[in-house]
Amino acid sequence: MGELGDKIKGNVNEAIGKVKQMSDDPKTKADGAAQEAKGKAQQTIGKVKGALGDDI
């Protein structure tokens, strides 16, 4: 996947994670925090690919 795809997926996961964290259910909140962290990691990967090229 390229730089743009990683950044888009990261943004989506981060947004969904933030929404899940608004739940009253502790498990859903924890899942949301994990999904938000995954999204941030995906965005970072996209930025690295952008800096180094999509071949990594």
N, CA, C and O atoms as a MOPAC input file, in Angstrom:
PM7 MOZYME 1SCF
protein

 N      0.84300 1    -1.16200 1     0.00000 1
 C      0.00000 1     0.00000 1     0.00000 1
 C      0.89600 1     1.23500 1     0.00000 1
 O      1.97100 1     1.24000 1     0.60000 1
 N      0.44700 1     2.24800 1    -0.66300 1
 C      1.24200 1     3.45000 1    -0.78000 1
 C      1.04500 1     4.41800 1     0.36200 1
 O      0.28400 1     4.18100 1     1.30000 1
 N      1.75300 1     5.50600 1     0.24600 1
 C      1.73600 1     6.54200 1     1.28300 1
 C      0.31800 1     7.05300 1     1.54200 1
 O     -0.12100 1     7.11600 1     2.69000 1
 N     -0.38700 1     7.41300 1     0.48800 1
 C     -1.72000 1     7.98900 1     0.64600 1
 C     -2.69300 1     6.98800 1     1.26700 1
 O     -3.48700 1     7.34700 1     2.13700 1
 N     -2.62900 1     5.74200 1     0.82200 1
 C     -3.51400 1     4.70400 1     1.37200 1
 C     -3.30000 1     4.49700 1     2.85700 1
 O     -4.26100 1     4.35600 1     3.61500 1
 N     -2.04000 1     4.47800 1     3.27800 1
 C     -1.73900 1     4.31900 1     4.70200 1
 C     -2.26400 1     5.50000 1     5.50900 1
 O     -2.80500 1     5.32200 1     6.60000 1
 N     -2.10400 1     6.69500 1     4.97500 1
 C     -2.57000 1     7.87700 1     5.70000 1
 C     -4.09200 1     7.89000 1     5.81300 1
 O     -4.63700 1     8.24900 1     6.85700 1
 N     -4.77500 1     7.50100 1     4.74200 1
 C     -6.24000 1     7.48100 1     4.77100 1
 C     -6.73700 1     6.43300 1     5.76100 1
 O     -7.60600 1     6.72000 1     6.58400 1
 N     -6.19200 1     5.21900 1     5.68500 1
 C     -6.60800 1     4.17200 1     6.62500 1
 C     -6.31400 1     4.59100 1     8.05800 1
 O     -7.10100 1     4.31500 1     8.96400 1
 N     -5.18600 1     5.25400 1     8.26300 1
 C     -4.83300 1     5.72600 1     9.59000 1
 C     -5.83100 1     6.73700 1    10.11700 1
 O     -6.23400 1     6.66900 1    11.27800 1
 N     -6.23000 1     7.67400 1     9.27200 1
 C     -7.21900 1     8.67500 1     9.68100 1
 C     -8.55400 1     8.03300 1    10.02100 1
 O     -9.20100 1     8.41000 1    10.99900 1
 N     -8.96900 1     7.05400 1     9.20800 1
 C    -10.24500 1     6.37300 1     9.45000 1
 C    -10.19000 1     5.60700 1    10.77100 1
 O    -11.10300 1     5.71800 1    11.59000 1
 N     -9.12900 1     4.83200 1    10.98100 1
 C     -9.01000 1     4.07000 1    12.22300 1
 C     -8.95300 1     4.98200 1    13.43800 1
 O     -9.54200 1     4.68000 1    14.47600 1
 N     -8.25000 1     6.08600 1    13.31100 1
 C     -8.15400 1     7.01500 1    14.43200 1
 C     -9.53000 1     7.60900 1    14.75800 1
 O     -9.89700 1     7.71800 1    15.92800 1
 N    -10.28100 1     7.98700 1    13.73600 1
 C    -11.61000 1     8.56900 1    13.95700 1
 C    -12.56200 1     7.55500 1    14.57700 1
 O    -13.28700 1     7.88000 1    15.51700 1
 N    -12.56800 1     6.32900 1    14.06000 1
 C    -13.45000 1     5.29100 1    14.61000 1
 C    -13.06400 1     4.99700 1    16.05800 1
 O    -13.93100 1     4.80100 1    16.90900 1
 N    -11.76700 1     4.96700 1    16.33300 1
 C    -11.30300 1     4.72600 1    17.69400 1
 C    -11.76800 1     5.79800 1    18.66000 1
 O    -12.14700 1     5.50000 1    19.79200 1
 N    -11.74000 1     7.04100 1    18.21600 1
 C    -12.19300 1     8.14400 1    19.08100 1
 C    -13.68200 1     8.02800 1    19.38000 1
 O    -14.11800 1     8.29000 1    20.50200 1
 N    -14.46200 1     7.63400 1    18.37500 1
 C    -15.90200 1     7.46900 1    18.58600 1
 C    -16.16500 1     6.32500 1    19.56200 1
 O    -17.00600 1     6.45300 1    20.45100 1
 N    -15.45800 1     5.21400 1    19.40400 1
 C    -15.64600 1     4.06600 1    20.30100 1
 C    -15.31100 1     4.42700 1    21.74100 1
 O    -15.90500 1     3.87900 1    22.67000 1
 N    -14.37200 1     5.33800 1    21.93800 1
 C    -13.98100 1     5.70500 1    23.29200 1
 C    -15.05400 1     6.51000 1    24.01400 1
 O    -14.96500 1     6.70100 1    25.22600 1
 N    -16.06200 1     6.98300 1    23.29400 1
 C    -17.16400 1     7.71700 1    23.92000 1
 C    -18.21700 1     6.77700 1    24.50500 1
 O    -19.16800 1     7.23700 1    25.13800 1
 N    -18.06200 1     5.49000 1    24.30600 1
 C    -19.02100 1     4.48900 1    24.78800 1
 C    -18.94500 1     4.35900 1    26.30900 1
 O    -17.94500 1     4.70500 1    26.93900 1
 N    -20.03300 1     3.85000 1    26.86900 1
 C    -20.06000 1     3.57300 1    28.30700 1
 C    -19.47400 1     2.20700 1    28.63900 1
 O    -19.16000 1     1.92200 1    29.79500 1
 N    -19.33000 1     1.36400 1    27.61500 1
 C    -18.82000 1     0.00400 1    27.80400 1
 C    -17.28600 1     0.02100 1    27.88900 1
 O    -16.62900 1     0.50200 1    26.96600 1
 N    -16.71400 1    -0.49000 1    28.97100 1
 C    -15.25800 1    -0.46200 1    29.13800 1
 C    -14.50100 1    -1.21100 1    28.02400 1
 O    -13.43200 1    -0.77300 1    27.59900 1
 N    -15.05300 1    -2.32900 1    27.55800 1
 C    -14.38700 1    -3.08100 1    26.49300 1
 C    -14.36300 1    -2.27200 1    25.19400 1
 O    -13.35500 1    -2.24400 1    24.48800 1
 N    -15.47200 1    -1.62200 1    24.89200 1
 C    -15.53700 1    -0.80400 1    23.68000 1
 C    -14.56500 1     0.37100 1    23.78000 1
 O    -13.92100 1     0.73600 1    22.79700 1
 N    -14.46400 1     0.96100 1    24.97300 1
 C    -13.51200 1     2.05100 1    25.17700 1
 C    -12.07700 1     1.57900 1    24.94100 1
 O    -11.28200 1     2.27000 1    24.30400 1
 N    -11.75900 1     0.40000 1    25.45900 1
 C    -10.41500 1    -0.14800 1    25.28300 1
 C    -10.15100 1    -0.46300 1    23.81500 1
 O     -9.06400 1    -0.19700 1    23.30300 1
 N    -11.14800 1    -1.03100 1    23.13900 1
 C    -11.00000 1    -1.30800 1    21.70900 1
 C    -10.78000 1    -0.01500 1    20.93100 1
 O     -9.98600 1     0.02900 1    19.99100 1
 N    -11.48300 1     1.02100 1    21.32700 1
 C    -11.34000 1     2.32200 1    20.66900 1
 C     -9.94600 1     2.90200 1    20.84900 1
 O     -9.36900 1     3.45300 1    19.91200 1
 N     -9.41400 1     2.77800 1    22.04600 1
 C     -8.06000 1     3.28800 1    22.30100 1
 C     -7.03900 1     2.53100 1    21.45900 1
 O     -6.10700 1     3.12500 1    20.91600 1
 N     -7.22000 1     1.22000 1    21.35600 1
 C     -6.30300 1     0.41900 1    20.54300 1
 C     -6.42800 1     0.77800 1    19.07000 1
 O     -5.42400 1     0.85500 1    18.36200 1
 N     -7.65000 1     0.99600 1    18.60500 1
 C     -7.85500 1     1.32800 1    17.20000 1
 C     -7.29900 1     2.71600 1    16.88800 1
 O     -6.75300 1     2.93700 1    15.80700 1
 N     -7.43200 1     3.64000 1    17.82000 1
 C     -6.86200 1     4.97900 1    17.61500 1
 C     -5.33700 1     4.89400 1    17.52200 1
 O     -4.72700 1     5.55100 1    16.67800 1
 N     -4.72200 1     4.08700 1    18.38800 1
 C     -3.26600 1     3.91000 1    18.34600 1
 C     -2.83900 1     3.27500 1    17.02800 1
 O     -1.82000 1     3.65900 1    16.45300 1
 N     -3.61000 1     2.30900 1    16.55100 1
 C     -3.31600 1     1.67100 1    15.26300 1
 C     -3.36600 1     2.71100 1    14.15100 1
 O     -2.51400 1     2.72200 1    13.26200 1
 N     -4.36200 1     3.57900 1    14.20400 1
 C     -4.49000 1     4.63000 1    13.19600 1
 C     -3.30500 1     5.57500 1    13.19300 1
 O     -2.81000 1     5.96300 1    12.13400 1
 N     -2.85400 1     5.94300 1    14.37600 1
 C     -1.68800 1     6.83200 1    14.46200 1
 C     -0.44500 1     6.15700 1    13.89300 1
 O      0.37300 1     6.79900 1    13.23400 1
 N     -0.31200 1     4.85900 1    14.15200 1
 C      0.82600 1     4.11000 1    13.60800 1
 C      0.74800 1     4.04900 1    12.08400 1
 O      1.76400 1     4.20100 1    11.40600 1
 N     -0.44100 1     3.82800 1    11.54800 1
 C     -0.60000 1     3.77500 1    10.09400 1
 C     -0.25000 1     5.11800 1     9.46200 1
 O      0.36900 1     5.16400 1     8.39900 1
 N     -0.64000 1     6.19100 1    10.10300 1
 C     -0.30500 1     7.51200 1     9.57500 1
 C      1.21000 1     7.72800 1     9.57700 1
 O      1.76300 1     8.29000 1     8.63200 1
 N      1.86600 1     7.28500 1    10.63100 1
 C      3.32200 1     7.40700 1    10.70500 1
 C      3.98500 1     6.60500 1     9.59500 1
 O      4.93900 1     7.07400 1     8.97400 1
 N      3.49000 1     5.40800 1     9.34300 1
 C      4.02900 1     4.58900 1     8.26000 1
 C      3.86300 1     5.31500 1     6.93000 1
 O      4.77300 1     5.31600 1     6.10100 1
 N      2.71500 1     5.92500 1     6.73000 1
 C      2.48300 1     6.68800 1     5.50700 1
 C      3.44900 1     7.84200 1     5.35400 1
 O      3.93000 1     8.11500 1     4.25500 1
 N      3.73600 1     8.52400 1     6.45700 1
 C      4.68600 1     9.63700 1     6.40700 1
 C      6.09100 1     9.14600 1     6.08000 1
 O      6.81300 1     9.78700 1     5.31700 1
 N      6.47900 1     8.01800 1     6.65200 1
 C      7.80500 1     7.45100 1     6.37600 1
 C      7.90000 1     7.04700 1     4.90900 1
 O      8.90600 1     7.30700 1     4.24800 1
 N      6.84300 1     6.40800 1     4.40500 1
 C      6.84100 1     6.03200 1     2.98600 1
 C      6.94500 1     7.26800 1     2.10300 1
 O      7.61000 1     7.24400 1     1.06700 1
 N      6.30100 1     8.32600 1     2.50700 1
 C      6.36400 1     9.56400 1     1.73400 1
 C      7.77600 1    10.13400 1     1.71000 1
 O      8.22900 1    10.65900 1     0.69400 1
 N      8.45900 1    10.02400 1     2.83300 1
 C      9.81500 1    10.56300 1     2.92400 1
 C     10.84600 1     9.68200 1     2.21300 1
 O     11.80000 1    10.18300 1     1.61900 1
 N     10.64000 1     8.36000 1     2.28300 1
 C     11.62600 1     7.43900 1     1.72800 1
 C     11.22300 1     6.83600 1     0.38300 1
 O     12.04800 1     6.24600 1    -0.31500 1
 N      9.97300 1     6.98600 1     0.03600 1
 C      9.47700 1     6.36900 1    -1.18100 1
 C      8.65600 1     5.14200 1    -0.84700 1
 O      8.83900 1     4.54100 1     0.21200 1
 N      7.75200 1     4.76300 1    -1.73600 1
 C      6.83300 1     3.64600 1    -1.48600 1
 C      7.50200 1     2.28500 1    -1.58400 1
 O      6.84000 1     1.27300 1    -1.35100 1
 N      8.76700 1     2.21900 1    -1.91300 1
 C      9.44200 1     0.93600 1    -2.11600 1
 C      9.86900 1     0.25000 1    -0.82400 1
 O     10.38700 1    -0.86600 1    -0.87000 1
 N      9.66700 1     0.88700 1     0.32800 1
 C     10.10400 1     0.26400 1     1.58900 1
 C      9.11100 1    -0.76000 1     2.05800 1
 O      9.31400 1    -1.38400 1     3.09900 1

